[in-house]
Every structure is written in structure tokens, then in C-alpha cells.
Amino acid sequence: MKKFLVASLLIMVIISATAQKALIKGRVFDAITGEPMPGVNVVAVKNSGTVTDLEGNYKLQLDAGKIKITFSIVGYNKVIKSLELEPGETLTLNIKLEPRIELLNEIVISASRYDQRLSDVIVSMDVVDASQIENTHTLSIEEAAQQVPGVMILDDQASIRGGNGYSYGVGSRVLLMLDELPFLTGASSEAKWNFLPIENISSMEVIKGASSALYGSSALNGVINIRTAYPHEKPETHISLFSGIYGNPARSEIKWWGMRNPTYSGMRFNHTRMAGPFDITAGITLQSDQGYRENETEQFARISINTRYRFPKIQGLSAGINGNYMRSQGGNFLIWLNGHDGVYRPANNFDQRFDNTRLNLDPFVVYIPNPSERHSLRGRFFSVTYQNDTLSHTYDNTYFSEYQYYKNFNNNFNLVAGLSTQYVTSNSTFFGRQKHSASNHAFYVQGEQKLGRLRLTLGARYELYRVNRNTDDSRPLIRTGLNYQANTATFLRASLGQGYRYPSIAEKYAATQIGALRIFPNPGLKAEKGWNAEVGLKQGFHYETLNGYIDAAFFLTEYRNMIEFTFGQFYPDSLVNPTLLDFFKYTGFKAENISKARITGFEITLTAMGKKGNLDYRLSGGYTYTNPTDPDFDKRPPEQNTASTDKNILKYRFYHSAKWVADVGWKKLSAGFTFDWHSPMINIDKAFEDSLRFPNGVAYAVIVPGLKEYRQKHNTGDFVVNLRLSIDLLKNSRFSLIINNLFNREYMTRPADVAPPRVFAIQYSLKI
């Protein structure tokens, strides 16, 4: 009897204790896909928790009262619920977890030519995604690149951390690529930014520093790789309509258009779909711009198409062809009328009308027999036709092909190797009315070994280059670096890479006259060579729903045989006693190997994004300091200085620059701004500021009227702020108001190229 009473008492205690508890149960789902999520940690108090099963279900018994319960899993934003439970209560609580975008773990391909996390690369690298390009009302890839810290676009020529100056539209030291294939014109090696299919961009990757060991000539200063997008499972259609008007400049005397302000307008259309094993993306862009400078108008139409067929019977095999076609017409603006009231008006004899066509076709075959191995064979035909009303023309064809092999061994060693060949033909009145050709053939290999937290990289390349069948200087190049994960989100890196750039056909053989400007050929021009060293730190951070990283880097770059267009008298050897007529005939610009360069500096950048309730925010940008000097500056006689001052800083460079892009969204509203600041450009070509003089020193003409006086007044550095406001009218529908150059600053980057005044624009975007 006594044992029975004790047992009964214990049962009553247990029943009583159980009655005091509450039961919480439910399911956890992915907020984006709606799929149930197994393995989610459900924790209420210390030592009290569970994990969701394969169907996302969970059950948890808790004491009654106030309590906080946390739902968490790697890669998703944590959810915390505050509850007050009644004794014996059964509560059903279903949870949706939102995927967390880990910026530090973003997958990139350009740094090593295979997929890797951004945190694991050995060089400085920035990524601009499609959403930032869309949100900032970016009309061309050039504008998107200009938003990257350390990148400056001078009249279509990209410079990364002061590595490039201004060379009149030819000879880029930054390799522009579209889907990992070179996208510079063959004869002049220049970027055609508005030819890139911005309507179908996935992301833009910017590598800072010498990358010739992987990518060859023109990657001396870095790489900008544009990646296009593939279709998703559901078909998507994206339409953007935009229109803008140029406001009146701050100085009324430079306004040339009377009562009717010039405008621009355009539309972008893009459609993607998967039809069984066949993927297709097609886009159209139309744009018309009346121009803020007199007679500088442009109208163009661009068509893009990407196709891919995934062979059902051969796992991992796909093939396709991508292409773009564009025709543009309009007027060129080269030099202003004067520096007072004619900065937006063209000088006499410098006003030209053009009619251009561009075409690229890119066939490819990719075979991935397993996740750790890849074979790819890619090609590109790139054709550029340029004609103007002065009977000048250029017909430029480039043929490029590349085979690449990638292999991952036991998740510890990555190997990438490839063979590439390129052939260029050019027929141009700008190059002495002669036909020219160029070719190069290259082999490259790079390995990456993982040793615990340490990654070691070593790569090499050999390239043979010829112009008109004459072999140019060719030699092997190396690239090496390391990346060490010091902590969970702390990554240290160091790299050393060699670079080179062969002179373009245009630099060697340009023989033309534009207005009063003469340009002379130099067939003996040598290749530029150099190297880049860097040490850097990438520190990731995560706080609640905020995540991002800070990147700091110190860099040193050196070049030899730098190519610059210099002004002077270039008499032929056969001319013994030049006359005054000869003086005029042989005075002008010529590309020459004239100097060395040493660029030191540091850069710090920040990228962060987060979400709190209905508030979304994103911030990216940074500050760059460069000290670009000529090591032989003090050894050269003063009369050989071609710069506008006697200071030892390379021409067309800045000491300081800072750029920021910020966006914040709340429910259906969003706002953002871009900020771009640079210190004064100290040196340009002396010939642009000084008068042209006879041998006896008497002045007779000025190339750019009023430039010296204008720079004395306005060359104080400047900043530009662009503002945007948006509202989501319907689902996947957005209307935006944009004000560029908010404070209506009058500024210029390259000589006689004053930027637009304040611009008011509207944009409507629809995704179906």
C-alpha cells in the first residue's frame, strides 16, 4: 500500500509538471523558394532546443511564461520571436527564413579564370552587380566602371590606380573583356563601351594590377570583365524606358542651345527563357542623344543574343553562339572652341559626322564531365567599321580563339591552362592608307595549392606577337601570390605579377591629320613592360542582418618603355636643312617610348548591405591614394619635359580620389546617391597649354585655345553627386527620378572635355 501511494504521488507530480509546460510546433520554410528547410536550429533557452526534420517540422516543449525563441541556419538571416506562453498551451508557429547574401563569399571568375570565393583571391578585386547598374540609371558600362574606387575613365580610356594616362583613344593598358574574351578593337586597342550589352549584364568584375600572365597584352594595368546572364527556370522579360534633359549650366555664357534644352531618350528590352535543353537571351537597346555639346549627337541601335544548347544525351556538354550588332550615327567633339564661352562648342575643322557599325559573334563549346573538370573552346569575330564625312574610314576585323582546361584535384589543387591565338586585319586611312595585320599566339598555366588555411598561386605565360609579319619582343611572364585565412572572416593576401603591352597598330602606324593636329607613325615603337606588387587585408563582418567587408591594400607598380604621344618636330632622316614649310609639315604628335613610371599608393574600400524590418540598405565605395612618378625625372634635361609643370607626377593622374554608392529602401520607396571626388590633375601635355612656336621661339598658334587660363581658374579638383528617388508602382514595376550632377558643377577630367551640367531624368522599369 505504501509503494502504491508513492507511485501515485510521483505520477501526480509528473502530470502537474507537464501541465505547466507549453508546446510549440510548426514548420520552417525558405522565404524565397517556399521549400521546407531541414536542419534549422530552434533554440529557446540554454540546453533547450531542437532541429527541424527533413520536412522542416519541429516540436519543442517549454516552460510557460515569457520566452525568446531563435531560428537559425548557416546562410540565412536569423529570426528571433518573443512569446508569452500559457500553461498547457499548444502554439503552431511557422517561420520563413530569408537567405543571407554573404558578400565576402560571392563567387567570381576573373581573378583566376575559374570559380572561387571573393575572399580567396590573391589580388584586389571589385564586383558591380546588375542591380547596382539598374538602380543608378547607368546607361553604359563605362558609367558603371567609373563608380569603382580607383578606376578613372578618361575619354573612354580606363585607368586603374593611376596606371594609365590619356593617349588619344588608342592603346588601352586595361583589358576590357566580355565573358572572358578580349573586347578591345584590334587595330587601335580601344574600348567601345556602348557596344557592351548592358541590357543583359550579370556582373562586372574589376581586377586591379598587372594580369598579363593570365590575360596577355593590354592587361598591364588590370582587367574589366563583363559577365552576361543565363536564363532562369521561369522566362523573364525586362523593359526599361528612360528620358533625360540637360539643364542650364551654372555659367550662362557657355549655354549654346537657346530656349530649348537638349534631351536624350531610349529603351532597353531583354527576354530570357529556357526551352528544354535550349537557353536563349535576346535584347534590344535604342538610344537617341541630342548632346549637351554642340553638334555632338548620337543615335544608335544595338541587338544582342545569347544561345546555349545543353546536350541531353551527353552529360555536361553544351554549345552555343553569342553575338551583338550595333549601328551608330552622330557627330564627334574633339576640341572646344575656346575656354571662355565656347567650352561646349567645337573648334573649327574639328566637327565631324560619323556612321559606325560593330559586330561580334562568339561561338563556344563547353564540356564538364564532372564537377571538378572543365574543357572549353571559345571564339570571337569582332568587326568594326568607321566612316565619317571627311572621307576617312577604318575597317577592322579581329579573329580570336582559345582552348582552356580546368581541373580540381582532391579539393586541394586547382589547375588552369590554355592556348589562345588572335589575328587582326586593318584597312584605315588613319594608318597611312595601308593595310596592316597583327597576330599573337599564347600559352598560359596557373596552379593553386591549398594547404590548410593557406592558398599558394603560381602562374606563367608566353606570348608571341607580330605586326605585319615582324616579330616583336616576346618573353615569358610569371604571376604568384598567396591568400591566408587568419580568422573566420579575416583574409591576408600578397601578390606579384608581371605585365606587358604591345603597341597597337594605331600607335605604330598612325599617319593622319585632324584639323590642325598632325600625327606621325613610329614603326620602331617597343612594347611596354612592368610589374605590380600588392599586400592586402580583407575583413568580413556580420551583425544581425548586416554583412559586408572592408578591404585595405598597399601597392607598387613599375613600368618601362611607357608609350606616350609627344609633341615636337619629326623630320625624316633624309631632310638635312628643313625650311619653314617643312617645320609646319613635320610638327605634331608621335607615339614614343619616353619614360619609366613608378606608382605607389594605398586603397581602402567598404562594401556592406543589410535589412532591418522593411528597411533595406547598401553602401559601397572607398578612397584611393596614388603617387605616380617618373624615376628618371631628375636625370632628364628640363627641355625634354613634355608635361605642363616641373613637378614629378605623371600626366593625366590624380593623387587622391574617393567614390561612394549608397542605396536605402523602405517598403515601396527607395533613394540613393553616388559621390565621385578627385584632387586636381596637375600635369597634362605642355603642348596643350603652351603656344606652338617657330624654331626661333616666336609663337604662331595654340592647339587648344584658352586651356591654360581655364585650368588656372577651374583645376582645383572637384566632386560630383548624383541623386535618385524611386517608387514601386506595382509588383516588379518601378518609376525613378534621377538628378545627375546635383550641384551643377563645371568640371573636366581630360583637357577641353567639360562634363555635362545638371541632368534631370526619369526611368520606368518593368519585369514580367
Secondary structure, DSSP 8 states (H G I E B T S, - for coil): -HHHHHHHHHHHHHHHHHHHEEEEEEEEEETTT--B-TT-EEEEETTEEEE--TTSEEEEEEESEEEEEEEE-TTB--EEEEEEE-TT-EEE--EEE-B---GGG-EE-TTTTS-EEGGG-SSEEEEEEHHHHHHTT--SHHHHHHTSTTEEEETTEEEETT-----TT---SEEEEETTEE-B-TTT--B-GGGS-GGGEEEEEEEES--HHHH-TT-SSEEEEEEE----SS-EEEEEEEEEEE---SSGGG--STTS--EEEEEEEEEEEEETTEEEEEEEEEEEE--SSTT--EEEEEEEEEEEEE-TTSTTEEEEEEEEEEEEEEEEE-SBS-SSS-TTSB-TT-EEEEEEEEEEEEEEEEEEEETTEEEEEEEEEEEEEEEETTS-EEEEEEEEEEEEEEEEETTTEEEEEEEEEEEEEEEETTBTTEEEEEEEEEEEEEEEEEETTEEEEEEEEEEEEEETTEE-----EEEEEEEEEEETTEEEEEEEEEEEE---HHHHH-BEEETTEEEE--TT---EEEEEEEEEEEEEEEETTEEEEEEEEEEEEEEEEEEEEEEEE---TT-SS--HHHHHHTEEEEEEEEEEEEEEEEEEEEEEEEEETTEEEEEEEEEEEEEEE-TTGGGS-GGG--BSSSSS--TT--SEEEEEEEEEEETTEEEEEEEEEE------BHHHHSEEE-TTS-EEEESSTTHHHHHHHH-S-EEEEEEEEEEEEETTEEEEEEEESTT----BSSTT-B----EEEEEEEEE-
